[in-house]
Amino acid sequence: MATTEYPKRATSPAIDLEMQMRELSGILTFIVRAADFALDVVLFISDWRKLAGMWTGSDKLVAVPAEAKILSPAAQRALAEAERRNQFLYLSRK
């Protein structure tokens, strides 16, 4: 069985260098785009935190504890008194 040999392309060192530069350019472009995407994600999160602060009127983000603390009897009485006072604000007036 005879094998056919394809003629080799004549490539010059300048063409090889150009191909290597294109590959390197593609890799650098990918790295720059990945870094740009990561920075966009960081800025997005930062902007949402600022927007949340504007919505709530708070300057700081507050961590909410997983479990609520049990109020002392004095705190429970103060809360009940405050709720009684505020109850009059929410009653409909005729």
MDTraj code that builds the backbone (N, CA, C; nanometers):
import mdtraj as md
import numpy as np

residues = "MET ALA THR THR GLU TYR PRO LYS ARG ALA THR SER PRO ALA ILE ASP LEU GLU MET GLN MET ARG GLU LEU SER GLY ILE LEU THR PHE ILE VAL ARG ALA ALA ASP PHE ALA LEU ASP VAL VAL LEU PHE ILE SER ASP TRP ARG LYS LEU ALA GLY MET TRP THR GLY SER ASP LYS LEU VAL ALA VAL PRO ALA GLU ALA LYS ILE LEU SER PRO ALA ALA GLN ARG ALA LEU ALA GLU ALA GLU ARG ARG ASN GLN PHE LEU TYR LEU SER ARG LYS".split()
xyz = np.array([
    [0.0851, -0.1160, 0.0000],
    [0.0000, 0.0000, 0.0000],
    [0.0897, 0.1224, 0.0000],
    [0.0639, 0.2086, -0.0885],
    [0.1468, 0.3269, -0.1035],
    [0.0889, 0.4398, -0.0190],
    [0.1754, 0.5075, 0.0489],
    [0.1301, 0.6228, 0.1275],
    [0.1624, 0.7484, 0.0496],
    [0.0714, 0.8385, 0.0578],
    [0.0948, 0.9650, -0.0121],
    [0.1488, 1.0653, 0.0870],
    [0.2517, 1.1283, 0.0504],
    [0.3079, 1.2315, 0.1359],
    [0.2617, 1.3664, 0.0844],
    [0.2112, 1.4422, 0.1781],
    [0.1671, 1.5759, 0.1411],
    [0.2876, 1.6680, 0.1402],
    [0.2886, 1.7584, 0.0478],
    [0.4023, 1.8500, 0.0458],
    [0.4000, 1.9392, 0.1697],
    [0.5141, 1.9609, 0.2272],
    [0.5237, 2.0459, 0.3458],
    [0.5112, 2.1912, 0.3036],
    [0.4420, 2.2635, 0.3896],
    [0.4294, 2.4064, 0.3611],
    [0.5592, 2.4752, 0.3936],
    [0.5862, 2.5671, 0.3145],
    [0.7059, 2.6453, 0.3418],
    [0.6664, 2.7577, 0.4361],
    [0.7159, 2.7487, 0.5575],
    [0.6857, 2.8536, 0.6539],
    [0.8151, 2.9242, 0.6886],
    [0.8007, 3.0494, 0.6972],
    [0.9181, 3.1274, 0.7331],
    [0.9145, 3.1574, 0.8821],
    [1.0258, 3.1899, 0.9407],
    [1.0263, 3.2244, 1.0842],
    [0.9370, 3.3439, 1.1149],
    [0.9194, 3.4321, 1.0208],
    [0.8342, 3.5492, 1.0438],
    [0.6882, 3.5069, 1.0595],
    [0.6455, 3.4082, 0.9806],
    [0.5066, 3.3606, 0.9908],
    [0.4868, 3.2894, 1.1241],
    [0.5828, 3.2073, 1.1664],
    [0.5724, 3.1389, 1.2951],
    [0.5670, 3.2393, 1.4098],
    [0.6476, 3.3423, 1.4026],
    [0.6483, 3.4452, 1.5061],
    [0.5142, 3.5178, 1.5109],
    [0.4578, 3.5435, 1.3936],
    [0.3278, 3.6106, 1.3886],
    [0.2191, 3.5240, 1.4520],
    [0.2222, 3.3941, 1.4274],
    [0.1222, 3.3041, 1.4862],
    [0.1386, 3.2986, 1.6389],
    [0.2624, 3.2957, 1.6859],
    [0.2862, 3.2942, 1.8294],
    [0.2387, 3.4239, 1.8944],
    [0.2587, 3.5341, 1.8265],
    [0.2141, 3.6626, 1.8807],
    [0.0624, 3.6689, 1.8871],
    [-0.0052, 3.6107, 1.7873],
    [-0.1522, 3.6077, 1.7909],
    [-0.2014, 3.5234, 1.9078],
    [-0.1379, 3.4091, 1.9301],
    [-0.1774, 3.3245, 2.0424],
    [-0.1537, 3.3963, 2.1749],
    [-0.0397, 3.4606, 2.1869],
    [-0.0082, 3.5345, 2.3087],
    [-0.1066, 3.6495, 2.3286],
    [-0.1405, 3.7155, 2.2197],
    [-0.2378, 3.8246, 2.2276],
    [-0.3738, 3.7729, 2.2736],
    [-0.4135, 3.6566, 2.2241],
    [-0.5407, 3.5972, 2.2655],
    [-0.5420, 3.5612, 2.4126],
    [-0.4310, 3.5069, 2.4605],
    [-0.4220, 3.4697, 2.6020],
    [-0.4265, 3.5936, 2.6901],
    [-0.3531, 3.6971, 2.6523],
    [-0.3540, 3.8210, 2.7314],
    [-0.4915, 3.8862, 2.7300],
    [-0.5581, 3.8812, 2.6159],
    [-0.6934, 3.9364, 2.6077],
    [-0.7873, 3.8630, 2.7026],
    [-0.7751, 3.7301, 2.7076],
    [-0.8594, 3.6519, 2.7976],
    [-0.8335, 3.6886, 2.9435],
    [-0.7064, 3.7026, 2.9800],
    [-0.6717, 3.7364, 3.1191],
    [-0.7261, 3.8742, 3.1566],
    [-0.7117, 3.9702, 3.0666],
    [-0.7611, 4.1052, 3.0945],
    [-0.9130, 4.1048, 3.1072],
    [-0.9803, 4.0316, 3.0198],
    [-1.1274, 4.0253, 3.0280],
    [-1.1735, 3.9559, 3.1554],
    [-1.1032, 3.8523, 3.1978],
    [-1.1391, 3.7831, 3.3226],
    [-1.1212, 3.8759, 3.4419],
    [-1.0115, 3.9520, 3.4440],
    [-0.9896, 4.0470, 3.5539],
    [-1.0951, 4.1561, 3.5518],
    [-1.1325, 4.2038, 3.4337],
    [-1.2361, 4.3053, 3.4214],
    [-1.3700, 4.2528, 3.4723],
    [-1.4014, 4.1270, 3.4416],
    [-1.5255, 4.0673, 3.4895],
    [-1.5255, 4.0572, 3.6419],
    [-1.4127, 4.0152, 3.6997],
    [-1.4038, 4.0037, 3.8459],
    [-1.4234, 4.1400, 3.9119],
    [-1.3634, 4.2440, 3.8553],
    [-1.3819, 4.3781, 3.9107],
    [-1.5261, 4.4258, 3.8949],
    [-1.5908, 4.3905, 3.7844],
    [-1.7311, 4.4256, 3.7661],
    [-1.8188, 4.3613, 3.8734],
    [-1.7886, 4.2370, 3.9077],
    [-1.8656, 4.1682, 4.0124],
    [-1.8456, 4.2378, 4.1465],
    [-1.7222, 4.2752, 4.1777],
    [-1.6940, 4.3439, 4.3042],
    [-1.7662, 4.4781, 4.3090],
    [-1.7630, 4.5535, 4.1999],
    [-1.8315, 4.6826, 4.1967],
    [-1.9823, 4.6660, 4.2066],
    [-2.0370, 4.5615, 4.1452],
    [-2.1809, 4.5351, 4.1527],
    [-2.2231, 4.5118, 4.2975],
    [-2.1463, 4.4295, 4.3683],
    [-2.1788, 4.4017, 4.5092],
    [-2.1664, 4.5280, 4.5927],
    [-2.0639, 4.6063, 4.5682],
    [-2.0443, 4.7306, 4.6430],
    [-2.1588, 4.8283, 4.6177],
    [-2.2001, 4.8402, 4.4923],
    [-2.3108, 4.9306, 4.4604],
    [-2.4407, 4.8855, 4.5254],
    [-2.4644, 4.7553, 4.5294],
    [-2.5861, 4.7064, 4.5940],
    [-2.5837, 4.7336, 4.7437],
    [-2.4654, 4.7228, 4.8047],
    [-2.4569, 4.7532, 4.9484],
    [-2.4862, 4.9007, 4.9735],
    [-2.4348, 4.9881, 4.8859],
    [-2.4627, 5.1313, 4.9007],
    [-2.6113, 5.1598, 4.8798],
    [-2.6702, 5.0939, 4.7810],
    [-2.8126, 5.1135, 4.7545],
    [-2.8974, 5.0650, 4.8721],
    [-2.8573, 4.9535, 4.9312],
    [-2.9293, 4.9031, 5.0489],
    [-2.9192, 5.0024, 5.1633],
    [-2.8029, 5.0658, 5.1783],
    [-2.7878, 5.1672, 5.2830],
    [-2.8762, 5.2875, 5.2588],
    [-2.8924, 5.3270, 5.1310],
    [-2.9809, 5.4402, 5.1005],
    [-3.1263, 5.4038, 5.1257],
    [-3.1636, 5.2809, 5.0916],
    [-3.3020, 5.2388, 5.1135],
    [-3.3367, 5.2354, 5.2613],
    [-3.2449, 5.1829, 5.3422],
    [-3.2751, 5.1685, 5.4835],
    [-3.2419, 5.2924, 5.5639],
    [-3.1616, 5.3819, 5.5075],
    [-3.1217, 5.5012, 5.5799],
    [-3.0115, 5.4745, 5.6790],
    [-2.9490, 5.3610, 5.6687],
    [-2.8438, 5.3233, 5.7628],
    [-2.7076, 5.3393, 5.6966],
    [-2.6093, 5.3806, 5.7758],
    [-2.4736, 5.3924, 5.7236],
    [-2.3979, 5.2609, 5.7334],
    [-2.4393, 5.1737, 5.8237],
    [-2.3672, 5.0491, 5.8468],
    [-2.4582, 4.9301, 5.8193],
    [-2.3971, 4.8216, 5.7748],
    [-2.4706, 4.6969, 5.7630],
    [-2.4647, 4.6275, 5.8976],
    [-2.5771, 4.5782, 5.9431],
    [-2.5858, 4.5165, 6.0746],
    [-2.6035, 4.3671, 6.0567],
    [-2.5219, 4.2905, 6.1233],
    [-2.5351, 4.1454, 6.1195],
    [-2.6476, 4.1038, 6.2132],
    [-2.7406, 4.0273, 6.1613],
    [-2.8535, 3.9814, 6.2410],
    [-2.8147, 3.8488, 6.3053],
    [-2.8321, 3.8375, 6.4371],
    [-2.7960, 3.7117, 6.5018],
    [-2.8895, 3.5992, 6.4578],
    [-2.8388, 3.4782, 6.4616],
    [-2.9177, 3.3630, 6.4178],
    [-3.0369, 3.3383, 6.5109],
    [-3.0163, 3.3556, 6.6405],
    [-3.1240, 3.3330, 6.7368],
    [-3.1506, 3.4620, 6.8135],
    [-3.2769, 3.4857, 6.8391],
    [-3.3141, 3.6052, 6.9140],
    [-3.2817, 3.5875, 7.0623],
    [-3.2393, 3.6962, 7.1243],
    [-3.2096, 3.6915, 7.2672],
    [-3.3401, 3.7009, 7.3455],
    [-3.3415, 3.6385, 7.4589],
    [-3.4581, 3.6460, 7.5469],
    [-3.4513, 3.7785, 7.6213],
    [-3.5622, 3.8526, 7.6180],
    [-3.5659, 3.9833, 7.6836],
    [-3.5813, 3.9680, 7.8343],
    [-3.5183, 4.0578, 7.9048],
    [-3.5335, 4.0593, 8.0501],
    [-3.6750, 4.1085, 8.0823],
    [-3.7211, 4.0829, 8.2049],
    [-3.8563, 4.1286, 8.2408],
    [-3.8718, 4.2803, 8.2276],
    [-3.7695, 4.3568, 8.2599],
    [-3.7793, 4.5020, 8.2477],
    [-3.7905, 4.5416, 8.1004],
    [-3.7160, 4.4736, 8.0157],
    [-3.7236, 4.5039, 7.8724],
    [-3.8589, 4.4636, 7.8163],
    [-3.9150, 4.3543, 7.8631],
    [-4.0479, 4.3128, 7.8167],
    [-4.1535, 4.4148, 7.8574],
    [-4.1440, 4.4672, 7.9820],
    [-4.2405, 4.5694, 8.0263],
    [-4.2253, 4.6965, 7.9431],
    [-4.1010, 4.7360, 7.9141],
    [-4.0788, 4.8571, 7.8338],
    [-4.1324, 4.8387, 7.6923],
    [-4.1150, 4.7215, 7.6368],
    [-4.1663, 4.6945, 7.5029],
    [-4.3184, 4.6957, 7.5013],
    [-4.3795, 4.6369, 7.6022],
    [-4.5258, 4.6359, 7.6094],
    [-4.5795, 4.7780, 7.6235],
    [-4.5127, 4.8597, 7.7034],
    [-4.5555, 4.9986, 7.7207],
    [-4.5409, 5.0772, 7.5909],
    [-4.4320, 5.0566, 7.5209],
    [-4.4116, 5.1263, 7.3933],
    [-4.5153, 5.0835, 7.2905],
    [-4.5494, 4.9552, 7.2892],
    [-4.6525, 4.9083, 7.1962],
    [-4.7882, 4.9687, 7.2301],
    [-4.8194, 4.9826, 7.3598],
    [-4.9470, 5.0450, 7.3981],
    [-4.9504, 5.1906, 7.3537],
    [-4.8385, 5.2617, 7.3666],
    [-4.8343, 5.4024, 7.3247],
    [-4.8505, 5.4150, 7.1737],
    [-4.7833, 5.3279, 7.0997],
    [-4.7887, 5.3350, 6.9535],
    [-4.9188, 5.2815, 6.8969],
    [-4.9948, 5.2103, 6.9768],
    [-5.1212, 5.1558, 6.9286],
    [-5.2156, 5.2688, 6.8872],
    [-5.2091, 5.3803, 6.9575],
    [-5.2980, 5.4923, 6.9271],
    [-5.2618, 5.5592, 6.7945],
    [-5.1375, 5.5451, 6.7519],
    [-5.0963, 5.6050, 6.6245],
    [-5.1561, 5.5314, 6.5055],
    [-5.1837, 5.4018, 6.5225],
    [-5.2299, 5.3211, 6.4107],
    [-5.3805, 5.3005, 6.4077],
    [-5.4500, 5.3511, 6.5079],
    [-5.5963, 5.3382, 6.5068],
    [-5.6545, 5.4362, 6.4061],
    [-5.7555, 5.3890, 6.3350],
    [-5.8196, 5.4769, 6.2372],
    [-5.9110, 5.5732, 6.3123],
    [-5.9031, 5.6964, 6.2761],
    [-5.9852, 5.7991, 6.3426],
    [-6.1060, 5.8284, 6.2564],
    [-6.2196, 5.8345, 6.3208],
    [-6.3444, 5.8586, 6.2466],
    [-6.3948, 5.9984, 6.2717],
])
top = md.Topology()
chain = top.add_chain()
for i, resn in enumerate(residues, 1):
    res = top.add_residue(resn, chain, resSeq=i)
    for name in ("N", "CA", "C"):
        top.add_atom(name, md.element.get_by_symbol(name[0]), res)
traj = md.Trajectory(xyz[None], top)
